[in-house]
Amino acid sequence: MNRLNETLDPSRTAAFPEGFLWGAATSAAQIEGSPLADGAGASIWHRFARVPGAIAGGDTPDVACDHYRRFRDDVAAMRHLGLTAYRFSIAWGRVLPDGTGRVNERGLDFYRRLVDALLEAGIAPFATLYHWDLPAALDDRGGWLNRDVAGWFADYATVCYRALGGGVRSWATINEPWVVSDGGYRAGVLAPGRRSLQEAARAAHHLLLAHGTAIAAGRAEGVRELGLVVNIEPKHPASERPEDLATARRADAYMNRQFADPALLGVYPEELAEVYAPDWQPTWAEVRPGDLETIRAPLDWLGINYYTRAVVRHEPSVEPDGAGRVRQEPHLYTETDWEVWPDGLRETLVWAHRRYGGIPLAVTENGAALADPPSPVGGRVDDPLRVAYLRDHLRAVAQAIREGADVRAYCAWSLLDNFEWSHGYAKRFGLLHVDYTTQQRTPKSSARFYADVIASNGAVLTR
């Protein structure tokens, strides 16, 4: 315990255990830039960004935050904030330009240098193997629609484990598989931009198979601390009417339990038949004997990405789950039109703790796109709404811990303003403001607040 905590009244100290990890998170496609540098292969996002109208403003991730060349400066900024953990993702195409086969050592060297720099700064590296940037060469072979992707992913994971396993503290296989399947294969708003409910179901199952095979590959390599990251959004019924209650259960199954239940309980939620019908049965026939055993490979931890809740009512025209969202006035909504509801994070952590047998949890993403000043004023970027957002959500984490949830880490999304997928550069989530013309980083008020939280191990949250 640091000196500051020793001087505080224990009754006023937030419920964060000694050794709790304070981090920030990013993803390769959103910050690195230089997507084809040093022999890297193109990803589906490199392609998707060139589809007319796919990205707001015609933006591309080609430069992003130029982290590929500026990572040492970014690690220095992390150290200045006092971070004890950093969650990043590895670009599959940097490591295997064709998705399989030949290893690109120059691409691996970038991650070796990054891990070494983090360790030198006293920051624990948390690596995510897949954060949405499938190699384009694999998409040409069917991508997540091809069952062989599970083996491709395990081979890629093994290369990463062997190259970086000595330095990486914890590994996550896949980030938010629900977003990959729903956004990329059903709604078409994310790469690869497909629009088929049946394909979304097939991609979902193959994502889970890939997760399971990568966990098995990690165990074979003696890797410890293996997990999965899911995005959870509590679904609250708009009324006690039976149709609204049923809709909330169906929406919860589709978004929240479709991936966590198979991975941790070895079963798919029964309500998925209502979501995917009539496409469910032919897709379900592809679930082969042994698949669920593969998917339920034992995990060391579960990552929770939390941003908002949804109050839903029965609206049959809303695809695919019939869950119409009900706006909660006068509550604050973010620039991405997400309700700010901090208690949903407490609810989510306690729910996951109870449902999945007390598995260790990490908040792997939590943050907000808010109307920040477009540029620094007097060398400062004041973002009081984000400060309040962080304070209230961190208090929710502390309350979840008091209620018994085994939460061991918190990672703010995001370290940097970045390429926010189909929003381009129009939405800012960062603790550090990024001038995309000069690449100048400026800590926001939220960064300074978060640094104080870290220095006090959360004690300042009680003031």
C-alpha beads as a LAMMPS data file, in Angstrom:
LAMMPS data file: protein, C-alpha beads

463 atoms
462 bonds

1 atom types
1 bond types

-500.0 500.0 xlo xhi
-500.0 500.0 ylo yhi
-500.0 500.0 zlo zhi

Masses

1 110.0

Atoms # bond

1 1 1 0.000 0.000 0.000
2 1 1 1.433 3.400 -0.889
3 1 1 2.031 6.155 1.665
4 1 1 -1.003 8.180 0.653
5 1 1 -3.353 5.292 1.409
6 1 1 -1.691 4.712 4.786
7 1 1 -2.687 8.217 5.918
8 1 1 -6.358 7.861 4.973
9 1 1 -9.235 6.837 7.198
10 1 1 -9.836 3.192 6.148
11 1 1 -13.591 3.783 6.272
12 1 1 -13.212 6.310 3.455
13 1 1 -10.939 4.217 1.246
14 1 1 -12.413 2.854 -1.981
15 1 1 -12.608 -0.934 -2.195
16 1 1 -9.653 -1.587 -4.480
17 1 1 -7.345 -4.353 -3.334
18 1 1 -3.615 -4.006 -3.074
19 1 1 -2.083 -4.934 -6.424
20 1 1 -5.140 -3.844 -8.404
21 1 1 -4.040 -3.070 -11.966
22 1 1 -4.781 0.365 -13.411
23 1 1 -4.562 0.491 -17.177
24 1 1 -5.666 1.927 -20.463
25 1 1 -6.590 0.108 -23.652
26 1 1 -6.114 0.520 -27.403
27 1 1 -6.267 -1.618 -30.532
28 1 1 -3.776 -1.978 -33.348
29 1 1 -6.079 -0.956 -36.204
30 1 1 -7.177 2.164 -34.352
31 1 1 -3.826 3.652 -33.365
32 1 1 -0.850 2.090 -35.130
33 1 1 -1.082 3.454 -38.665
34 1 1 1.513 2.236 -41.178
35 1 1 -0.708 -0.756 -42.029
36 1 1 1.571 -2.153 -44.749
37 1 1 4.912 -1.219 -43.213
38 1 1 7.787 -3.689 -42.942
39 1 1 6.110 -6.441 -44.897
40 1 1 2.693 -6.427 -43.203
41 1 1 -0.323 -7.779 -45.053
42 1 1 -3.488 -5.759 -45.578
43 1 1 -6.405 -6.250 -43.193
44 1 1 -10.135 -6.163 -43.805
45 1 1 -10.175 -2.665 -42.300
46 1 1 -7.570 -1.481 -44.794
47 1 1 -9.981 -2.609 -47.493
48 1 1 -13.223 -1.556 -45.847
49 1 1 -11.996 2.006 -45.347
50 1 1 -11.734 2.294 -49.129
51 1 1 -15.373 1.416 -49.735
52 1 1 -17.149 4.687 -50.641
53 1 1 -19.366 5.787 -47.761
54 1 1 -18.198 3.111 -45.344
55 1 1 -16.308 5.501 -43.028
56 1 1 -17.471 8.934 -41.921
57 1 1 -15.576 11.677 -43.688
58 1 1 -13.829 9.191 -45.938
59 1 1 -11.280 8.630 -43.163
60 1 1 -8.835 5.726 -43.185
61 1 1 -6.642 4.146 -40.491
62 1 1 -3.530 4.567 -42.633
63 1 1 -1.921 7.054 -40.207
64 1 1 -4.240 6.995 -37.196
65 1 1 -2.114 7.965 -34.166
66 1 1 1.142 6.912 -35.827
67 1 1 1.761 4.691 -32.819
68 1 1 3.809 2.297 -34.939
69 1 1 6.530 4.934 -35.080
70 1 1 5.776 6.820 -31.855
71 1 1 5.176 3.959 -29.423
72 1 1 8.108 4.927 -27.186
73 1 1 6.617 8.377 -26.636
74 1 1 3.259 6.773 -25.882
75 1 1 4.822 4.395 -23.359
76 1 1 6.480 7.410 -21.713
77 1 1 3.048 9.047 -21.474
78 1 1 1.647 5.881 -19.870
79 1 1 4.453 5.917 -17.349
80 1 1 3.772 9.572 -16.586
81 1 1 0.129 8.702 -15.876
82 1 1 1.258 5.950 -13.537
83 1 1 -0.364 3.103 -15.467
84 1 1 0.439 -0.340 -14.168
85 1 1 -1.131 -2.172 -17.130
86 1 1 -1.581 -1.534 -20.836
87 1 1 -3.957 -3.495 -23.022
88 1 1 -3.040 -3.513 -26.715
89 1 1 -3.791 -5.775 -29.653
90 1 1 -1.546 -7.512 -32.133
91 1 1 -2.257 -7.032 -35.825
92 1 1 -2.550 -10.535 -37.267
93 1 1 -1.385 -9.347 -40.690
94 1 1 1.809 -7.836 -39.307
95 1 1 2.788 -11.229 -37.957
96 1 1 1.454 -13.415 -40.794
97 1 1 0.984 -11.255 -43.911
98 1 1 -1.015 -13.987 -45.641
99 1 1 -2.829 -14.976 -42.452
100 1 1 -1.083 -18.355 -42.458
101 1 1 2.351 -19.688 -43.331
102 1 1 5.266 -17.297 -43.552
103 1 1 6.086 -15.376 -40.357
104 1 1 7.057 -11.727 -40.775
105 1 1 9.777 -11.231 -38.177
106 1 1 9.863 -7.471 -38.766
107 1 1 6.251 -7.268 -37.727
108 1 1 6.874 -9.368 -34.627
109 1 1 9.841 -7.162 -33.781
110 1 1 7.530 -4.183 -33.363
111 1 1 5.609 -6.006 -30.640
112 1 1 8.812 -7.276 -29.058
113 1 1 10.040 -3.686 -28.772
114 1 1 6.693 -2.537 -27.407
115 1 1 6.592 -5.261 -24.743
116 1 1 10.183 -4.539 -23.743
117 1 1 9.433 -0.817 -23.429
118 1 1 6.386 -1.511 -21.272
119 1 1 8.305 -3.816 -18.978
120 1 1 11.096 -1.281 -18.643
121 1 1 8.474 1.294 -17.623
122 1 1 7.002 -1.068 -15.023
123 1 1 3.777 -1.538 -16.982
124 1 1 2.226 -5.006 -17.329
125 1 1 1.510 -5.881 -20.991
126 1 1 -1.974 -7.275 -21.701
127 1 1 -2.093 -8.553 -25.282
128 1 1 -5.225 -9.213 -27.342
129 1 1 -4.717 -11.549 -30.276
130 1 1 -7.697 -10.386 -32.319
131 1 1 -9.287 -6.943 -32.250
132 1 1 -11.214 -7.058 -35.518
133 1 1 -8.405 -6.716 -38.110
134 1 1 -8.574 -10.048 -39.955
135 1 1 -5.932 -10.399 -42.706
136 1 1 -7.547 -9.621 -46.049
137 1 1 -5.948 -12.761 -47.486
138 1 1 -8.009 -14.849 -45.072
139 1 1 -11.180 -12.952 -45.867
140 1 1 -10.593 -14.003 -49.461
141 1 1 -10.730 -17.589 -48.188
142 1 1 -14.021 -17.050 -46.369
143 1 1 -12.728 -15.419 -43.200
144 1 1 -14.901 -16.137 -40.174
145 1 1 -17.351 -18.007 -42.399
146 1 1 -14.776 -20.727 -43.057
147 1 1 -14.522 -23.306 -40.289
148 1 1 -10.802 -23.628 -41.021
149 1 1 -10.348 -20.192 -39.435
150 1 1 -10.169 -21.882 -36.027
151 1 1 -6.978 -23.673 -37.024
152 1 1 -5.564 -20.581 -38.726
153 1 1 -6.139 -18.599 -35.554
154 1 1 -4.537 -21.225 -33.318
155 1 1 -1.434 -21.259 -35.531
156 1 1 -1.215 -17.462 -35.400
157 1 1 -1.707 -17.490 -31.636
158 1 1 1.105 -20.013 -31.238
159 1 1 3.510 -17.776 -33.142
160 1 1 2.633 -14.884 -30.813
161 1 1 2.860 -16.975 -27.658
162 1 1 6.324 -18.196 -28.597
163 1 1 7.590 -14.755 -29.572
164 1 1 6.100 -12.685 -26.746
165 1 1 4.989 -15.111 -24.057
166 1 1 7.926 -14.349 -21.802
167 1 1 6.936 -10.707 -21.462
168 1 1 3.162 -10.543 -21.786
169 1 1 1.357 -10.650 -18.430
170 1 1 -2.067 -11.749 -19.723
171 1 1 -3.516 -12.794 -23.068
172 1 1 -6.987 -12.334 -24.481
173 1 1 -7.970 -14.358 -27.508
174 1 1 -10.722 -12.273 -29.137
175 1 1 -12.142 -8.850 -28.378
176 1 1 -15.928 -8.524 -28.503
177 1 1 -16.829 -11.406 -30.796
178 1 1 -20.465 -10.223 -30.765
179 1 1 -19.467 -6.990 -32.481
180 1 1 -17.480 -8.922 -35.087
181 1 1 -20.435 -11.148 -35.971
182 1 1 -23.246 -8.608 -35.667
183 1 1 -21.520 -5.521 -37.047
184 1 1 -19.392 -7.261 -39.633
185 1 1 -21.676 -10.032 -40.869
186 1 1 -25.277 -9.042 -40.081
187 1 1 -25.514 -5.236 -40.116
188 1 1 -22.603 -4.646 -42.499
189 1 1 -21.484 -1.467 -40.735
190 1 1 -18.068 -2.899 -39.837
191 1 1 -15.519 -4.826 -41.858
192 1 1 -15.957 -6.992 -43.856
193 1 1 -19.346 -5.348 -44.429
194 1 1 -21.544 -8.382 -45.031
195 1 1 -25.310 -8.411 -44.383
196 1 1 -26.651 -11.858 -43.607
197 1 1 -28.174 -13.133 -40.371
198 1 1 -27.264 -16.695 -41.299
199 1 1 -23.653 -15.690 -41.934
200 1 1 -23.605 -13.838 -38.618
201 1 1 -24.608 -17.049 -36.822
202 1 1 -21.943 -19.042 -38.651
203 1 1 -19.272 -16.431 -37.954
204 1 1 -20.261 -16.382 -34.282
205 1 1 -19.733 -20.109 -33.910
206 1 1 -16.405 -20.017 -35.715
207 1 1 -15.219 -17.120 -33.549
208 1 1 -15.913 -19.240 -30.509
209 1 1 -14.158 -22.250 -32.017
210 1 1 -11.137 -20.070 -32.769
211 1 1 -11.156 -18.808 -29.199
212 1 1 -11.199 -22.344 -27.846
213 1 1 -8.421 -23.580 -30.100
214 1 1 -6.259 -20.587 -29.186
215 1 1 -6.748 -21.307 -25.495
216 1 1 -5.719 -24.925 -26.093
217 1 1 -2.679 -23.744 -28.045
218 1 1 -1.712 -21.478 -25.171
219 1 1 -1.977 -24.308 -22.673
220 1 1 0.229 -26.458 -24.926
221 1 1 2.848 -23.692 -24.866
222 1 1 2.683 -23.334 -21.091
223 1 1 1.136 -19.874 -21.290
224 1 1 -0.658 -18.623 -18.199
225 1 1 -3.333 -15.979 -17.762
226 1 1 -5.547 -16.702 -20.776
227 1 1 -8.904 -15.032 -21.198
228 1 1 -11.688 -13.795 -23.459
229 1 1 -13.093 -10.257 -23.760
230 1 1 -16.839 -9.752 -24.188
231 1 1 -18.916 -6.604 -24.376
232 1 1 -21.853 -6.623 -21.995
233 1 1 -24.839 -4.284 -22.137
234 1 1 -27.533 -4.933 -19.499
235 1 1 -30.950 -5.204 -21.120
236 1 1 -33.684 -3.672 -18.980
237 1 1 -37.335 -4.124 -20.002
238 1 1 -39.212 -0.877 -20.601
239 1 1 -42.221 -2.271 -18.720
240 1 1 -43.458 -5.356 -16.922
241 1 1 -45.531 -6.388 -19.932
242 1 1 -44.786 -10.014 -20.867
243 1 1 -43.684 -9.049 -24.367
244 1 1 -41.163 -6.510 -23.029
245 1 1 -39.812 -8.987 -20.483
246 1 1 -39.401 -11.632 -23.192
247 1 1 -37.723 -9.106 -25.474
248 1 1 -35.203 -8.164 -22.782
249 1 1 -34.339 -11.833 -22.240
250 1 1 -33.949 -12.396 -25.978
251 1 1 -31.774 -9.290 -26.403
252 1 1 -29.654 -10.364 -23.443
253 1 1 -29.161 -13.812 -24.956
254 1 1 -28.188 -12.397 -28.338
255 1 1 -25.695 -9.794 -27.150
256 1 1 -24.523 -10.807 -23.693
257 1 1 -24.828 -14.570 -23.375
258 1 1 -24.261 -15.775 -26.945
259 1 1 -20.496 -15.864 -26.397
260 1 1 -19.963 -15.900 -22.636
261 1 1 -22.285 -18.861 -21.993
262 1 1 -20.646 -21.259 -24.473
263 1 1 -17.151 -20.201 -23.390
264 1 1 -17.819 -20.536 -19.676
265 1 1 -20.804 -22.872 -19.355
266 1 1 -20.542 -24.959 -22.524
267 1 1 -24.067 -24.174 -23.761
268 1 1 -25.753 -21.769 -26.146
269 1 1 -28.697 -19.737 -24.765
270 1 1 -32.029 -21.277 -25.741
271 1 1 -33.401 -17.868 -26.777
272 1 1 -31.048 -17.743 -29.763
273 1 1 -33.472 -19.958 -31.642
274 1 1 -35.927 -17.044 -31.510
275 1 1 -33.315 -14.628 -32.829
276 1 1 -31.879 -16.664 -35.698
277 1 1 -35.008 -18.492 -36.891
278 1 1 -35.517 -19.472 -39.670
279 1 1 -31.748 -19.295 -40.301
280 1 1 -30.873 -20.957 -36.997
281 1 1 -31.438 -24.604 -37.879
282 1 1 -29.207 -24.916 -40.958
283 1 1 -26.525 -22.947 -39.169
284 1 1 -26.921 -24.945 -35.970
285 1 1 -26.360 -28.133 -37.925
286 1 1 -22.745 -26.982 -38.366
287 1 1 -22.153 -27.365 -34.622
288 1 1 -20.351 -30.661 -34.592
289 1 1 -19.774 -33.132 -31.797
290 1 1 -16.995 -31.857 -29.564
291 1 1 -17.338 -28.211 -30.586
292 1 1 -18.747 -27.025 -27.282
293 1 1 -16.059 -28.906 -25.389
294 1 1 -13.445 -27.077 -27.481
295 1 1 -15.152 -23.752 -26.910
296 1 1 -15.348 -24.302 -23.157
297 1 1 -11.594 -24.476 -22.715
298 1 1 -10.900 -23.375 -19.117
299 1 1 -10.204 -19.652 -18.735
300 1 1 -8.106 -17.822 -16.181
301 1 1 -10.050 -14.575 -16.421
302 1 1 -12.883 -12.846 -18.251
303 1 1 -12.628 -9.360 -19.687
304 1 1 -15.681 -7.108 -19.554
305 1 1 -16.122 -4.154 -21.910
306 1 1 -18.892 -1.923 -20.582
307 1 1 -20.199 1.308 -22.082
308 1 1 -23.943 1.537 -21.552
309 1 1 -27.196 -0.276 -20.859
310 1 1 -30.305 -0.630 -23.047
311 1 1 -33.899 -0.134 -21.958
312 1 1 -35.841 -2.165 -24.497
313 1 1 -39.413 -2.756 -25.580
314 1 1 -40.972 -5.223 -27.970
315 1 1 -40.704 -3.911 -31.539
316 1 1 -40.914 -6.774 -34.062
317 1 1 -39.552 -4.590 -36.877
318 1 1 -36.198 -4.170 -35.118
319 1 1 -33.749 -6.777 -36.393
320 1 1 -32.680 -9.303 -35.345
321 1 1 -34.041 -9.545 -31.783
322 1 1 -37.118 -7.273 -31.879
323 1 1 -35.636 -5.058 -29.154
324 1 1 -36.431 -1.399 -29.649
325 1 1 -34.361 0.961 -27.513
326 1 1 -36.215 3.467 -25.338
327 1 1 -34.390 6.733 -24.765
328 1 1 -34.107 7.689 -21.099
329 1 1 -34.595 11.419 -20.806
330 1 1 -33.162 13.527 -19.270
331 1 1 -30.136 11.264 -18.838
332 1 1 -26.828 12.228 -20.408
333 1 1 -25.979 10.535 -23.704
334 1 1 -22.529 10.392 -25.270
335 1 1 -21.533 11.423 -28.779
336 1 1 -22.164 7.833 -29.861
337 1 1 -25.692 8.111 -28.437
338 1 1 -25.016 5.803 -25.511
339 1 1 -26.759 6.496 -22.216
340 1 1 -24.392 7.203 -19.347
341 1 1 -25.446 4.655 -16.729
342 1 1 -22.613 3.897 -14.285
343 1 1 -24.591 1.443 -12.170
344 1 1 -24.758 -0.824 -15.199
345 1 1 -21.057 -1.549 -14.724
346 1 1 -21.623 -2.652 -11.135
347 1 1 -24.590 -4.729 -12.284
348 1 1 -22.555 -6.333 -15.058
349 1 1 -19.594 -7.258 -12.863
350 1 1 -21.771 -8.751 -10.137
351 1 1 -23.832 -10.639 -12.742
352 1 1 -20.717 -12.105 -14.376
353 1 1 -19.272 -13.043 -10.985
354 1 1 -22.407 -14.909 -9.963
355 1 1 -23.251 -16.485 -13.312
356 1 1 -19.775 -17.741 -14.125
357 1 1 -18.639 -19.149 -10.817
358 1 1 -16.551 -16.335 -9.417
359 1 1 -14.100 -16.175 -12.323
360 1 1 -11.525 -13.359 -11.985
361 1 1 -12.706 -10.309 -13.917
362 1 1 -11.041 -7.364 -15.606
363 1 1 -12.754 -4.239 -16.891
364 1 1 -10.953 -4.260 -20.220
365 1 1 -12.755 -1.247 -21.735
366 1 1 -14.825 1.560 -20.262
367 1 1 -15.041 5.084 -21.605
368 1 1 -17.030 7.698 -23.460
369 1 1 -16.934 9.784 -26.622
370 1 1 -17.798 13.282 -25.487
371 1 1 -17.738 16.763 -26.982
372 1 1 -14.139 17.633 -26.161
373 1 1 -12.605 20.921 -27.290
374 1 1 -11.336 20.360 -30.839
375 1 1 -7.856 21.539 -29.896
376 1 1 -5.934 22.437 -26.738
377 1 1 -6.552 25.855 -25.218
378 1 1 -3.533 27.252 -23.439
379 1 1 -1.948 23.823 -23.568
380 1 1 -4.947 22.218 -21.851
381 1 1 -7.901 20.107 -22.902
382 1 1 -10.628 20.235 -20.287
383 1 1 -13.159 17.398 -20.405
384 1 1 -15.182 17.620 -17.183
385 1 1 -17.862 15.239 -18.433
386 1 1 -15.272 12.499 -18.925
387 1 1 -13.845 13.169 -15.474
388 1 1 -17.318 12.668 -14.023
389 1 1 -17.824 9.574 -16.179
390 1 1 -14.602 7.992 -14.920
391 1 1 -15.303 8.892 -11.301
392 1 1 -18.796 7.417 -11.333
393 1 1 -17.837 4.241 -13.203
394 1 1 -14.821 3.601 -10.998
395 1 1 -17.038 3.994 -7.953
396 1 1 -19.303 1.381 -9.544
397 1 1 -16.310 -0.986 -9.853
398 1 1 -15.484 -0.423 -6.185
399 1 1 -19.073 -1.232 -5.240
400 1 1 -18.981 -4.428 -7.321
401 1 1 -15.862 -5.495 -5.448
402 1 1 -17.608 -4.825 -2.147
403 1 1 -20.457 -7.053 -3.371
404 1 1 -18.007 -9.892 -3.947
405 1 1 -16.966 -9.599 -7.602
406 1 1 -13.315 -10.591 -8.073
407 1 1 -12.292 -7.591 -10.193
408 1 1 -8.547 -7.339 -10.613
409 1 1 -7.981 -4.653 -13.252
410 1 1 -9.535 -1.622 -14.913
411 1 1 -8.558 -0.307 -18.343
412 1 1 -9.914 3.031 -19.513
413 1 1 -10.900 3.251 -23.166
414 1 1 -8.903 4.738 -24.582
415 1 1 -5.360 5.908 -23.995
416 1 1 -5.534 8.006 -27.169
417 1 1 -8.129 9.633 -29.352
418 1 1 -8.109 7.327 -32.356
419 1 1 -9.700 5.919 -35.493
420 1 1 -13.141 5.020 -34.194
421 1 1 -14.072 2.466 -36.846
422 1 1 -16.963 3.603 -39.060
423 1 1 -17.026 6.966 -37.225
424 1 1 -13.536 7.735 -38.518
425 1 1 -11.895 10.452 -36.441
426 1 1 -15.152 12.193 -35.540
427 1 1 -15.470 10.640 -32.056
428 1 1 -12.898 11.110 -29.303
429 1 1 -12.559 8.636 -26.429
430 1 1 -8.989 9.354 -25.368
431 1 1 -7.366 10.325 -22.106
432 1 1 -4.803 11.985 -24.364
433 1 1 -5.973 14.406 -27.032
434 1 1 -4.402 13.752 -30.438
435 1 1 -3.890 16.449 -33.037
436 1 1 -4.115 14.300 -36.158
437 1 1 -2.182 16.837 -38.240
438 1 1 0.837 17.196 -35.963
439 1 1 0.363 13.990 -33.887
440 1 1 0.856 16.078 -30.760
441 1 1 -0.502 14.377 -27.633
442 1 1 -2.031 16.540 -24.881
443 1 1 -3.236 15.050 -21.597
444 1 1 -6.859 15.946 -20.907
445 1 1 -8.253 16.785 -17.498
446 1 1 -9.494 13.194 -17.372
447 1 1 -5.905 11.949 -17.718
448 1 1 -4.806 14.044 -14.758
449 1 1 -7.783 12.833 -12.733
450 1 1 -7.054 9.208 -13.624
451 1 1 -3.417 9.681 -12.602
452 1 1 -4.628 10.827 -9.184
453 1 1 -6.887 7.779 -8.914
454 1 1 -3.976 5.495 -9.728
455 1 1 -1.584 7.207 -7.309
456 1 1 -4.094 6.763 -4.479
457 1 1 -5.239 3.261 -5.515
458 1 1 -8.738 4.695 -5.828
459 1 1 -8.856 6.539 -2.505
460 1 1 -9.541 9.905 -4.173
461 1 1 -12.853 8.497 -5.377
462 1 1 -14.239 8.754 -1.837
463 1 1 -13.719 12.518 -1.659

Bonds

1 1 1 2
2 1 2 3
3 1 3 4
4 1 4 5
5 1 5 6
6 1 6 7
7 1 7 8
8 1 8 9
9 1 9 10
10 1 10 11
11 1 11 12
12 1 12 13
13 1 13 14
14 1 14 15
15 1 15 16
16 1 16 17
17 1 17 18
18 1 18 19
19 1 19 20
20 1 20 21
21 1 21 22
22 1 22 23
23 1 23 24
24 1 24 25
25 1 25 26
26 1 26 27
27 1 27 28
28 1 28 29
29 1 29 30
30 1 30 31
31 1 31 32
32 1 32 33
33 1 33 34
34 1 34 35
35 1 35 36
36 1 36 37
37 1 37 38
38 1 38 39
39 1 39 40
40 1 40 41
41 1 41 42
42 1 42 43
43 1 43 44
44 1 44 45
45 1 45 46
46 1 46 47
47 1 47 48
48 1 48 49
49 1 49 50
50 1 50 51
51 1 51 52
52 1 52 53
53 1 53 54
54 1 54 55
55 1 55 56
56 1 56 57
57 1 57 58
58 1 58 59
59 1 59 60
60 1 60 61
61 1 61 62
62 1 62 63
63 1 63 64
64 1 64 65
65 1 65 66
66 1 66 67
67 1 67 68
68 1 68 69
69 1 69 70
70 1 70 71
71 1 71 72
72 1 72 73
73 1 73 74
74 1 74 75
75 1 75 76
76 1 76 77
77 1 77 78
78 1 78 79
79 1 79 80
80 1 80 81
81 1 81 82
82 1 82 83
83 1 83 84
84 1 84 85
85 1 85 86
86 1 86 87
87 1 87 88
88 1 88 89
89 1 89 90
90 1 90 91
91 1 91 92
92 1 92 93
93 1 93 94
94 1 94 95
95 1 95 96
96 1 96 97
97 1 97 98
98 1 98 99
99 1 99 100
100 1 100 101
101 1 101 102
102 1 102 103
103 1 103 104
104 1 104 105
105 1 105 106
106 1 106 107
107 1 107 108
108 1 108 109
109 1 109 110
110 1 110 111
111 1 111 112
112 1 112 113
113 1 113 114
114 1 114 115
115 1 115 116
116 1 116 117
117 1 117 118
118 1 118 119
119 1 119 120
120 1 120 121
121 1 121 122
122 1 122 123
123 1 123 124
124 1 124 125
125 1 125 126
126 1 126 127
127 1 127 128
128 1 128 129
129 1 129 130
130 1 130 131
131 1 131 132
132 1 132 133
133 1 133 134
134 1 134 135
135 1 135 136
136 1 136 137
137 1 137 138
138 1 138 139
139 1 139 140
140 1 140 141
141 1 141 142
142 1 142 143
143 1 143 144
144 1 144 145
145 1 145 146
146 1 146 147
147 1 147 148
148 1 148 149
149 1 149 150
150 1 150 151
151 1 151 152
152 1 152 153
153 1 153 154
154 1 154 155
155 1 155 156
156 1 156 157
157 1 157 158
158 1 158 159
159 1 159 160
160 1 160 161
161 1 161 162
162 1 162 163
163 1 163 164
164 1 164 165
165 1 165 166
166 1 166 167
167 1 167 168
168 1 168 169
169 1 169 170
170 1 170 171
171 1 171 172
172 1 172 173
173 1 173 174
174 1 174 175
175 1 175 176
176 1 176 177
177 1 177 178
178 1 178 179
179 1 179 180
180 1 180 181
181 1 181 182
182 1 182 183
183 1 183 184
184 1 184 185
185 1 185 186
186 1 186 187
187 1 187 188
188 1 188 189
189 1 189 190
190 1 190 191
191 1 191 192
192 1 192 193
193 1 193 194
194 1 194 195
195 1 195 196
196 1 196 197
197 1 197 198
198 1 198 199
199 1 199 200
200 1 200 201
201 1 201 202
202 1 202 203
203 1 203 204
204 1 204 205
205 1 205 206
206 1 206 207
207 1 207 208
208 1 208 209
209 1 209 210
210 1 210 211
211 1 211 212
212 1 212 213
213 1 213 214
214 1 214 215
215 1 215 216
216 1 216 217
217 1 217 218
218 1 218 219
219 1 219 220
220 1 220 221
221 1 221 222
222 1 222 223
223 1 223 224
224 1 224 225
225 1 225 226
226 1 226 227
227 1 227 228
228 1 228 229
229 1 229 230
230 1 230 231
231 1 231 232
232 1 232 233
233 1 233 234
234 1 234 235
235 1 235 236
236 1 236 237
237 1 237 238
238 1 238 239
239 1 239 240
240 1 240 241
241 1 241 242
242 1 242 243
243 1 243 244
244 1 244 245
245 1 245 246
246 1 246 247
247 1 247 248
248 1 248 249
249 1 249 250
250 1 250 251
251 1 251 252
252 1 252 253
253 1 253 254
254 1 254 255
255 1 255 256
256 1 256 257
257 1 257 258
258 1 258 259
259 1 259 260
260 1 260 261
261 1 261 262
262 1 262 263
263 1 263 264
264 1 264 265
265 1 265 266
266 1 266 267
267 1 267 268
268 1 268 269
269 1 269 270
270 1 270 271
271 1 271 272
272 1 272 273
273 1 273 274
274 1 274 275
275 1 275 276
276 1 276 277
277 1 277 278
278 1 278 279
279 1 279 280
280 1 280 281
281 1 281 282
282 1 282 283
283 1 283 284
284 1 284 285
285 1 285 286
286 1 286 287
287 1 287 288
288 1 288 289
289 1 289 290
290 1 290 291
291 1 291 292
292 1 292 293
293 1 293 294
294 1 294 295
295 1 295 296
296 1 296 297
297 1 297 298
298 1 298 299
299 1 299 300
300 1 300 301
301 1 301 302
302 1 302 303
303 1 303 304
304 1 304 305
305 1 305 306
306 1 306 307
307 1 307 308
308 1 308 309
309 1 309 310
310 1 310 311
311 1 311 312
312 1 312 313
313 1 313 314
314 1 314 315
315 1 315 316
316 1 316 317
317 1 317 318
318 1 318 319
319 1 319 320
320 1 320 321
321 1 321 322
322 1 322 323
323 1 323 324
324 1 324 325
325 1 325 326
326 1 326 327
327 1 327 328
328 1 328 329
329 1 329 330
330 1 330 331
331 1 331 332
332 1 332 333
333 1 333 334
334 1 334 335
335 1 335 336
336 1 336 337
337 1 337 338
338 1 338 339
339 1 339 340
340 1 340 341
341 1 341 342
342 1 342 343
343 1 343 344
344 1 344 345
345 1 345 346
346 1 346 347
347 1 347 348
348 1 348 349
349 1 349 350
350 1 350 351
351 1 351 352
352 1 352 353
353 1 353 354
354 1 354 355
355 1 355 356
356 1 356 357
357 1 357 358
358 1 358 359
359 1 359 360
360 1 360 361
361 1 361 362
362 1 362 363
363 1 363 364
364 1 364 365
365 1 365 366
366 1 366 367
367 1 367 368
368 1 368 369
369 1 369 370
370 1 370 371
371 1 371 372
372 1 372 373
373 1 373 374
374 1 374 375
375 1 375 376
376 1 376 377
377 1 377 378
378 1 378 379
379 1 379 380
380 1 380 381
381 1 381 382
382 1 382 383
383 1 383 384
384 1 384 385
385 1 385 386
386 1 386 387
387 1 387 388
388 1 388 389
389 1 389 390
390 1 390 391
391 1 391 392
392 1 392 393
393 1 393 394
394 1 394 395
395 1 395 396
396 1 396 397
397 1 397 398
398 1 398 399
399 1 399 400
400 1 400 401
401 1 401 402
402 1 402 403
403 1 403 404
404 1 404 405
405 1 405 406
406 1 406 407
407 1 407 408
408 1 408 409
409 1 409 410
410 1 410 411
411 1 411 412
412 1 412 413
413 1 413 414
414 1 414 415
415 1 415 416
416 1 416 417
417 1 417 418
418 1 418 419
419 1 419 420
420 1 420 421
421 1 421 422
422 1 422 423
423 1 423 424
424 1 424 425
425 1 425 426
426 1 426 427
427 1 427 428
428 1 428 429
429 1 429 430
430 1 430 431
431 1 431 432
432 1 432 433
433 1 433 434
434 1 434 435
435 1 435 436
436 1 436 437
437 1 437 438
438 1 438 439
439 1 439 440
440 1 440 441
441 1 441 442
442 1 442 443
443 1 443 444
444 1 444 445
445 1 445 446
446 1 446 447
447 1 447 448
448 1 448 449
449 1 449 450
450 1 450 451
451 1 451 452
452 1 452 453
453 1 453 454
454 1 454 455
455 1 455 456
456 1 456 457
457 1 457 458
458 1 458 459
459 1 459 460
460 1 460 461
461 1 461 462
462 1 462 463
